[in-house]
């Protein structure tokens, strides 16, 4: 069958969250910055996201990453993050998927026992350090973009529920963070209350949007909350801290990984509240039981905000090699919307 568009896609996931990587089929899009490149792709080529992520080729619980020429001359590669309803400036699980694919397919040469890959994202430069053995990425640690708190204990009124206290923080995306117990929820039985967490999380997100619009001080185009993290208090485990989370992401589901940018936002909040010192290890688990190992590398600043540089470590896995084709003659629908 003749195809007018054909994409080479490497299937991948990081700690359970699917983040396929598009390695061929699209030429670069010119722009002055990676964020402008993301917006230009969103405006002019969004049919590619629709094609890859919607039925019958995709599904709600899936992301895809497009490898592009980096804007930062020091970067090894750039990538754009396509999600079900939006393009994310940065995503930790997707960055781990991209690093794993770049190295295991030799698009970037792998060196054992450790390879550094510099990734250009719409949120800024992310440095990935991969532990490598026998041609495989055993684990990837990300030095994420500086993360910071925009509001602590912000009260929002959730219609039909009442007042809820939220923290607002940036970790590569904007997040609202809520103590699960404060809204009568627990994070130890997702088989029974996972749907309730998603439903309540979406309601709280909407209440936050009507109350407060966080804006990145260095890029005003990055604004507004689209993700929400339910948290629990940390517990001590030897020299480490452990914690669980449930991250509600569009279009209304739980992130299967512990969420790298959400983990970064949590580190910023914990550090701002004096609950996690620089260098202290946090083992952060998702509802599925998958885990990121995180810590604050050092303190810094972004605009007038105090910030931290997060380190987030997890595992990525290649699951398939695909050629995704589309015939653009209008004879059949190309996709069915996820929603």
C-alpha positions in Angstrom: 0.0 0.0 0.0 1.4 3.4 -0.9 1.9 5.9 1.9 2.3 9.6 1.6 3.8 9.8 5.1 6.0 7.2 6.8 7.5 7.5 10.3 10.1 5.3 11.9 9.1 4.9 15.6 11.0 3.2 18.4 8.6 2.0 21.1 9.8 2.8 24.6 8.7 3.3 28.1 10.3 4.7 31.3 9.2 3.1 34.6 5.9 2.1 32.9 5.1 5.4 31.2 5.0 5.0 27.4 7.2 7.5 25.5 7.8 6.4 21.9 10.6 8.0 20.0 10.2 9.2 16.3 13.6 8.7 14.8 12.7 9.3 11.1 10.1 10.7 8.8 10.2 14.4 9.7 12.7 17.1 8.7 13.6 19.8 11.2 11.5 22.9 11.6 13.4 26.2 11.8 13.0 28.5 14.8 15.0 30.7 17.0 14.7 28.6 20.2 13.5 25.1 21.1 10.3 26.6 22.7 9.6 28.4 19.5 10.3 25.2 17.5 7.7 23.4 19.7 5.1 26.1 19.1 5.8 26.2 15.4 5.4 22.4 15.2 2.2 22.6 17.3 0.8 25.2 14.9 1.9 23.8 11.6 2.3 20.0 12.0 -0.1 18.9 14.8 -1.6 16.3 12.5 1.5 14.2 13.2 0.7 14.2 16.9 -2.9 13.4 16.1 -1.8 10.6 13.8 0.6 8.9 16.3 -1.3 9.3 19.5 -4.9 8.9 18.6 -6.7 5.7 17.7 -6.1 3.5 15.8 -2.3 3.9 16.1 -2.2 5.4 19.6 -4.1 5.6 22.9 -4.6 8.0 25.8 -1.8 6.5 27.9 0.9 7.2 25.5 3.4 10.0 24.6 5.6 10.4 21.6 8.9 12.3 21.2 10.2 13.8 17.9 14.0 14.0 17.5 14.9 17.3 16.0 18.0 19.4 15.4 18.9 21.1 18.7 19.0 24.9 19.0 21.6 24.8 21.7 25.0 24.2 20.0 26.2 22.2 23.0 23.4 19.7 22.8 23.7 16.3 21.2 20.0 16.2 20.2 16.8 18.1 20.6 13.3 16.6 21.1 9.7 17.7 21.1 7.3 16.0 23.5 3.9 15.2 22.2 1.2 14.3 24.7 -2.5 13.5 24.3 -3.7 17.1 24.6 -0.6 19.2 24.6 3.1 19.6 23.9 5.1 19.5 27.1 8.2 21.8 27.6 9.9 18.9 29.5 9.1 15.4 30.7 11.4 13.3 32.8 10.0 9.9 31.7 10.1 11.0 28.0 13.7 12.3 28.4 14.7 8.9 29.8 13.0 7.2 26.8 14.8 9.5 24.4 18.2 9.0 26.0 17.7 5.2 26.0 16.7 5.1 22.3 19.5 7.5 21.2 22.1 5.3 22.8 20.8 1.8 22.2 20.2 2.6 18.5 23.7 4.3 18.3 22.2 7.6 17.1 24.5 8.9 19.8 27.6 6.7 20.5 27.4 4.7 23.7 30.4 4.6 25.9 30.6 2.2 28.8 30.3 2.4 31.8 28.8 5.9 31.5 27.6 8.2 28.7 26.5 11.8 28.9 23.8 13.0 26.5 22.9 16.7 26.4 19.3 17.1 25.4 17.7 20.4 24.2 14.1 20.8 25.3 11.5 23.6 25.1 12.2 24.1 28.8 16.0 24.3 28.4 19.0 22.1 28.4 18.7 18.7 30.3 21.9 16.7 30.9 21.3 12.9 30.9 23.9 10.5 32.4 23.3 6.9 31.3 24.8 3.9 33.1 25.7 1.6 30.2 26.6 -2.1 30.2 26.7 -4.6 27.3 25.1 -2.2 24.9 22.2 -1.4 27.2 21.2 1.6 29.2 20.9 0.2 32.7 19.6 3.5 34.1 19.5 7.2 33.2 19.9 10.1 35.6 18.6 13.5 34.5 19.9 16.9 35.6 16.7 18.7 35.0 16.0 22.4 34.5 15.9 24.5 37.6 12.7 23.9 39.6 11.0 26.3 41.9 7.9 27.1 44.0 5.4 29.7 42.9 2.9 29.4 45.8 2.7 27.4 49.0 -0.6 26.6 50.8 -2.7 28.4 48.2 -6.4 27.9 49.0 -8.7 27.2 46.1 -12.4 26.5 46.3 -13.4 23.3 44.5 -17.1 23.4 43.5 -19.0 20.7 45.3 -16.1 19.8 47.5 -14.9 22.9 49.3 -11.6 24.6 50.1 -8.4 22.8 49.2 -4.8 23.8 50.0 -2.3 23.4 47.1 1.3 24.1 46.4 2.2 25.4 42.9 5.7 24.5 41.6 7.5 24.3 38.3 9.6 21.2 37.4 9.8 21.6 33.7 6.0 21.9 33.6 3.6 23.6 36.1 2.2 21.5 38.8 -0.4 21.7 41.6 0.6 19.5 44.5 -2.0 18.3 47.1 -1.6 16.3 50.3 -3.9 13.3 49.5 -5.0 13.0 53.2 -6.2 16.6 53.2 -8.9 15.7 50.7 -9.8 12.3 52.2 -7.7 10.2 49.9 -5.1 7.5 50.3 -2.4 6.3 47.9 -2.2 2.6 49.0 -5.1 1.1 47.0 -5.3 2.4 43.5 -7.3 -0.6 42.4 -10.2 0.8 44.4 -9.7 4.6 44.4 -7.6 5.3 41.2 -10.7 6.6 39.3 -11.7 8.7 42.3 -8.2 10.3 42.4 -8.4 11.2 38.7 -11.9 12.7 39.0 -11.0 14.7 42.1 -7.6 15.7 40.6 -9.3 17.1 37.5 -11.7 19.1 39.6 -8.9 20.6 41.7 -6.9 21.5 38.6 -9.9 23.4 37.2 -10.3 25.2 40.5 -6.6 26.2 40.4 -6.9 27.5 36.8 -9.8 29.8 37.9 -7.8 31.0 40.9 -4.1 31.3 40.0 -2.1 31.4 36.8 1.6 30.6 37.4 4.0 32.1 34.9 7.6 31.2 34.3 9.6 34.4 34.9 12.0 33.8 32.0 9.5 32.5 29.5 6.0 33.8 30.0 4.7 31.4 27.3 5.1 28.6 29.9 2.1 29.2 32.2 -0.9 27.5 33.7 -1.3 24.2 35.6 -2.1 21.1 33.5 -0.9 18.4 36.0 -1.7 17.6 39.6 0.3 15.5 42.0 -1.3 13.8 45.1 1.3 13.3 47.7 1.8 11.7 51.1 4.3 12.6 53.8 7.8 11.2 53.4 9.1 8.4 55.6 12.7 7.8 56.6 14.4 4.6 55.4 18.0 4.6 56.6 19.8 7.5 55.0 17.0 7.9 52.5 13.5 9.2 52.3 10.7 7.4 50.6 7.4 8.6 49.3 4.4 7.9 47.0 2.5 10.0 44.6 -0.3 9.8 42.1 0.1 12.3 39.2 -3.1 13.2 37.3 -2.2 14.1 33.7 -4.4 15.0 30.6 -6.8 13.9 29.3 -7.7 12.5 32.7 -5.5 9.5 33.8 -2.7 8.6 36.2 1.0 8.8 35.1 2.3 5.2 35.3 5.8 6.5 36.2 6.5 8.6 39.3 6.6 11.6 36.8 10.0 13.2 36.4 8.9 16.8 36.2 6.4 16.2 39.0 9.2 14.7 41.1 11.3 17.8 40.3 8.4 20.0 41.4 8.1 18.0 44.6 11.8 18.4 45.4 11.4 22.1 45.0 8.4 22.2 47.4 10.2 19.9 50.0 13.3 22.0 49.9 11.3 25.2 50.3 9.6 23.8 53.3 12.9 22.6 54.9 11.9 19.0 54.6 14.6 17.8 52.2 18.3 18.9 52.3 20.6 19.2 49.4 21.9 15.7 48.5 19.3 13.8 50.5 18.0 10.9 48.5 14.3 10.5 47.8 12.9 7.2 46.5 9.7 8.3 44.9 7.1 5.7 43.8 4.2 5.9 41.5 0.8 4.1 41.9 2.2 1.2 39.8 5.1 0.7 42.2 7.7 2.0 39.7 10.4 4.2 41.2 12.5 7.3 40.5 15.6 8.0 42.7 15.8 11.8 43.1 17.8 14.4 45.0 18.5 18.1 45.0 21.9 18.7 43.4 22.2 22.4 44.5 20.3 25.6 45.0 20.1 28.3 42.4 17.6 31.0 41.4 15.2 31.6 38.4 14.2 35.3 38.1 13.2 36.3 41.7 12.4 32.7 42.7 14.7 30.5 44.8 15.2 27.3 42.9 16.8 23.9 43.0 18.5 21.8 40.3 16.9 18.3 40.5 18.6 15.0 39.7 16.1 12.3 38.8 17.1 8.7 38.0 15.0 5.9 36.4 15.1 3.1 33.8 14.0 3.2 30.2 13.2 0.2 27.9 12.9 -0.3 24.2 9.8 -2.3 23.4 9.4 -2.3 19.6 10.5 -1.0 16.3 7.7 0.3 14.1 7.0 2.0 10.7 3.8 4.0 11.0 2.3 5.0 7.7 -0.5 7.3 6.6 -2.3 7.7 3.2 -3.3 11.4 3.0 -5.8 11.1 0.1 -8.9 11.6 2.3 -10.3 8.1 1.5 -10.3 7.0 5.2 -10.1 8.8 8.5 -6.5 9.1 9.7 -7.4 9.0 13.4 -10.1 8.9 16.0 -9.7 11.5 18.8 -8.6 10.1 22.2 -11.4 12.0 23.8 
